Amino acid sequence: MQIRQVIFGAAVVACQLLNAQTPSEAQRSAAATFLDARLPNQARLDALQRLAYVDESLVPSLLRTGGDRNQSDAIRLAAFGLVHYSDAYLDAVLKDLDDPADGGELLDSGLIENLAERTTFRLPPRVAVRIQNVERKLLNDRRDKVRLYAYRALVRNHDEVALNLLSQSLRRRRNVPVPLDEAIDLLDQDGAVSHIVTLRPYLNHDDPNVRAQAAHALAVDPQSRPTIVELARNPETPEHVRLYALRGLAHEDAGFAGYAIELVENSQEDGDVRYAAMHDFAGRMNYSRVDPKDQIRFAEAVLKLANDPNVRSEKAAKIREAARDLHVYLKKAFPEIQKFYERP
């Protein structure tokens, strides 16, 4: 959260009014406050809230601040976050990340994330290799968050080295370099269909967080699907495992209607599970063909939920309101449902 707060504050500044002309006195004062190393860190970070834009003349000073080892991680990360992507930015960030002694966990994990967010476009091969080489070194970093963020960045680009290390450790069930649920989620992001054999054992893991990620990922696997359906239907299953199972099954299981609608209909069922089944089935209707009979049955189940005064959830009123809104949408968007409600 701390990383995102620093980056978010910097990103807001960097994205506004970049083409403005002469900085106002207030803007010059805010910039000067942030760059003044004699001031307390919090006062410098607070000054970012008053900085409406970044004048290009500030970029050299910001890069110097970002690269200054005498500054705090938070200040350095904010300074880098204020600078638009450029060769100078890339050189400075990779120089920091390539030196384990330069910067702490907050700075290095934040820079990995910041760099990944700024390089979603297609990079020249030379640049991509530079970034890849530095991030691969961090796969063995002793700092947990830096290691995790390096895996995230590399898996996002389907990096073979990162994926092989993850899948091998999961198959061996030891020395997994990131938390188990994160590792499973990363293989899911790469495409769970390529890692089914590796992931199957984790569907029965003791940790509900691991089981939830495995249920979502393995919904693509016909052999695992009956177990995942049972997890989704069983009221004894931890709630978030059920929600992850439903989300995966909605995309992958052609028989989703058979149990999802039952969950929406069941007034004794947990309200959040009913809402999730409703939301996920509505999503399936929008991208897959659903039998007209199931469409109508679903619309009736949604109407029942909308009018149920006994929804057992802290968010009961919002769930009923969402069901009412969805019912109106269904009647407009699906001809079979519309005909059903327009019949004499």
KEVO-456326 format. One record per residue (C-alpha): residue in three letters; x, y, z. Coordinates in steps of 0.1 Angstrom, whole numbers, padded with zeros to 4 digits, always signed. Layout:
N
ALAXYZ...
***
This chain:
344
MET+0000+0000+0000GLN+0028+0024+0009ILE+0044+0018-0026ARG+0011+0025-0044GLN+0005+0057-0023VAL+0039+0071-0033ILE+0036+0061-0069PHE+0000+0073-0071GLY+0009+0107-0058ALA+0037+0110-0082ALA+0017+0098-0111VAL-0011+0123-0105VAL+0014+0151-0106ALA+0031+0138-0137CYS-0001+0134-0157GLN-0016+0169-0152LEU-0009+0200-0172LEU+0024+0190-0187ASN+0021+0215-0215ALA+0016+0245-0192GLN+0040+0274-0197THR+0058+0293-0170PRO+0053+0277-0135SER+0035+0298-0110GLU+0050+0309-0078ALA+0030+0282-0059GLN+0043+0255-0083ARG+0079+0267-0080SER+0075+0267-0042ALA+0061+0232-0041ALA+0088+0218-0064ALA+0115+0236-0043THR+0101+0221-0011PHE+0101+0186-0025LEU+0136+0189-0038ASP+0150+0204-0006ALA+0169+0176+0012ARG+0171+0198+0044LEU+0134+0195+0050PRO+0116+0167+0068ASN+0105+0139+0044GLN+0068+0142+0052ALA+0068+0179+0044ARG+0085+0172+0011LEU+0060+0144+0002ASP+0031+0167+0013ALA+0044+0193-0012LEU+0035+0169-0040GLN-0002+0175-0033ARG+0004+0212-0043LEU+0023+0204-0074ALA-0001+0205-0104TYR+0025+0198-0131VAL+0061+0189-0137ASP+0081+0214-0157GLU+0107+0198-0180SER+0134+0219-0163LEU+0128+0199-0131VAL+0137+0165-0147PRO+0175+0166-0141SER+0169+0175-0105LEU+0143+0148-0100LEU+0166+0122-0116ARG+0194+0133-0093THR+0171+0130-0063GLY+0159+0096-0074GLY+0195+0084-0077ASP+0207+0099-0044ARG+0215+0072-0019ASN+0214+0097+0009GLN+0176+0102+0003SER+0149+0080+0018ASP+0133+0053-0003ALA+0100+0072-0003ILE+0115+0104-0016ARG+0135+0086-0042LEU+0105+0066-0054ALA+0084+0097-0056ALA+0111+0116-0076PHE+0114+0088-0101GLY+0076+0086-0103LEU+0074+0123-0114VAL+0096+0117-0144HIS+0081+0106-0177TYR+0095+0074-0193SER+0126+0083-0212ASP+0161+0069-0219ALA+0174+0089-0189TYR+0146+0075-0166LEU+0153+0040-0178ASP+0191+0043-0173ALA+0186+0057-0138VAL+0161+0030-0127LEU+0181+0001-0141LYS+0213+0014-0125ASP+0195+0013-0091LEU+0179-0021-0096ASP+0212-0036-0108ASP+0229-0027-0076PRO+0215-0047-0046ALA+0232-0022-0022ASP+0214+0008-0038GLY+0180+0013-0022GLY+0159-0007+0001GLU+0129-0029-0003LEU+0104-0001-0008LEU+0124+0016-0035ASP+0134-0014-0055SER+0100-0031-0054GLY+0083+0002-0062LEU+0107+0008-0092ILE+0100-0026-0106GLU+0062-0020-0104ASN+0066+0016-0118LEU+0087+0004-0147ALA+0063-0024-0156GLU+0034+0001-0156ARG+0053+0024-0179THR+0065-0002-0204THR+0033-0019-0215PHE+0039-0008-0250ARG+0061-0028-0273LEU+0097-0021-0265PRO+0126-0023-0289PRO+0144-0057-0284ARG+0175-0041-0271VAL+0156-0022-0244ALA+0135-0053-0235VAL+0166-0074-0230ARG+0182-0048-0208ILE+0151-0047-0185GLN+0148-0085-0186ASN+0185-0091-0176VAL+0182-0068-0146GLU+0149-0082-0134ARG+0161-0118-0138LYS+0189-0111-0113LEU+0162-0100-0088LEU+0145-0134-0089ASN+0170-0145-0063ASP+0169-0113-0042ARG+0169-0119-0005ARG+0141-0093+0000ASP+0106-0109-0003LYS+0088-0080-0019VAL+0115-0073-0044ARG+0116-0109-0054LEU+0078-0111-0057TYR+0076-0079-0079ALA+0104-0092-0101TYR+0084-0124-0107ARG+0052-0104-0114ALA+0070-0081-0139LEU+0086-0110-0158VAL+0056-0134-0158ARG+0036-0105-0172ASN+0058-0108-0203HIS+0057-0146-0202ASP+0094-0148-0193GLU+0106-0184-0196VAL+0132-0182-0168ALA+0108-0169-0142LEU+0081-0194-0153ASN+0104-0223-0152LEU+0117-0214-0117LEU+0081-0211-0104SER+0068-0243-0120GLN+0098-0264-0109SER+0095-0252-0073LEU+0058-0259-0072ARG+0063-0294-0086ARG+0089-0301-0060ARG+0067-0284-0033ARG+0097-0268-0017ASN+0117-0235-0019VAL+0088-0217-0037PRO+0103-0182-0042VAL+0071-0163-0036PRO+0040-0170-0014LEU+0021-0201-0027ASP-0011-0183-0036GLU+0009-0157-0055ALA+0029-0184-0074ILE-0004-0201-0085ASP-0019-0168-0095LEU+0012-0161-0116LEU+0010-0194-0135ASP-0027-0187-0140GLN-0019-0153-0155ASP+0006-0170-0179GLY-0022-0195-0189ALA-0032-0222-0165VAL-0038-0246-0193SER+0000-0249-0197HIS+0005-0257-0160ILE-0024-0281-0152VAL-0002-0310-0139THR+0018-0286-0117LEU-0013-0270-0102ARG-0036-0300-0095PRO-0021-0310-0062TYR-0028-0275-0047LEU-0066-0279-0052ASN-0067-0297-0019HIS-0042-0276+0000ASP-0048-0268+0036ASP-0045-0230+0031PRO-0078-0216+0018ASN-0059-0188+0000VAL-0039-0214-0020ARG-0070-0235-0026ALA-0089-0205-0039GLN-0062-0196-0064ALA-0060-0232-0075ALA-0097-0235-0079HIS-0098-0204-0102ALA-0068-0215-0122LEU-0079-0252-0126ALA-0114-0244-0139VAL-0099-0249-0173ASP-0091-0286-0164PRO-0120-0310-0170GLN-0105-0335-0146SER-0104-0309-0118ARG-0138-0293-0125PRO-0161-0317-0105THR-0140-0309-0074ILE-0142-0272-0081VAL-0179-0273-0086GLU-0183-0291-0053LEU-0162-0264-0036ALA-0185-0237-0051ARG-0217-0255-0040ASN-0206-0266-0005PRO-0216-0241+0022GLU-0188-0255+0044THR-0162-0243+0019PRO-0146-0210+0030GLU-0165-0182+0013HIS-0136-0167-0007VAL-0127-0202-0020ARG-0163-0204-0033LEU-0161-0170-0049TYR-0129-0178-0067ALA-0143-0211-0078LEU-0174-0195-0092ARG-0154-0169-0111GLY-0133-0195-0128LEU-0162-0219-0136ALA-0183-0191-0151HIS-0156-0188-0178GLU-0149-0224-0184ASP-0178-0247-0175ALA-0206-0252-0200GLY-0227-0266-0172PHE-0224-0235-0151ALA-0262-0228-0152GLY-0270-0261-0135TYR-0256-0250-0101ALA-0251-0212-0104ILE-0288-0205-0108GLU-0295-0228-0078LEU-0272-0207-0057VAL-0290-0175-0067GLU-0324-0191-0060ASN-0315-0204-0026SER-0327-0180+0001GLN-0308-0200+0027GLU-0275-0194+0009ASP-0250-0168+0019GLY-0258-0134+0004ASP-0224-0128-0010VAL-0223-0162-0026ARG-0257-0155-0042TYR-0245-0122-0055ALA-0213-0137-0069ALA-0232-0165-0087MET-0256-0138-0101HIS-0228-0116-0112ASP-0208-0144-0128PHE-0238-0159-0146ALA-0248-0125-0160GLY-0212-0122-0173ARG-0215-0156-0189MET-0248-0146-0206ASN-0230-0116-0221TYR-0202-0136-0238SER-0217-0171-0243ARG-0249-0187-0256VAL-0272-0196-0227ASP-0303-0218-0233PRO-0335-0196-0233LYS-0350-0217-0205ASP-0320-0210-0183GLN-0321-0173-0192ILE-0357-0171-0179ARG-0350-0192-0149PHE-0321-0169-0141ALA-0342-0138-0145GLU-0367-0153-0121ALA-0340-0161-0096VAL-0326-0126-0098LEU-0361-0112-0092LYS-0364-0134-0061LEU-0331-0121-0048ALA-0341-0085-0055ASN-0372-0090-0033ASP-0357-0112-0006PRO-0358-0093+0027ASN-0337-0119+0045VAL-0304-0117+0025ARG-0278-0126+0050SER-0250-0102+0043GLU-0237-0069+0056LYS-0242-0056+0020ALA-0277-0069+0018ALA-0293-0037+0006LYS-0267-0032-0021ILE-0271-0068-0032ARG-0309-0064-0035GLU-0304-0032-0054ALA-0279-0048-0078ALA-0304-0076-0084ARG-0331-0051-0092ASP-0309-0033-0116LEU-0298-0065-0133HIS-0334-0077-0137VAL-0343-0045-0155TYR-0312-0050-0178LEU-0321-0086-0185LYS-0356-0077-0196LYS-0342-0052-0221ALA-0311-0071-0234PHE-0324-0106-0239PRO-0354-0111-0262GLU-0365-0145-0246ILE-0367-0129-0212GLN-0385-0098-0226LYS-0411-0121-0242PHE-0415-0140-0210TYR-0424-0109-0190GLU-0446-0094-0218ARG-0468-0125-0221PRO-0505-0120-0212
***
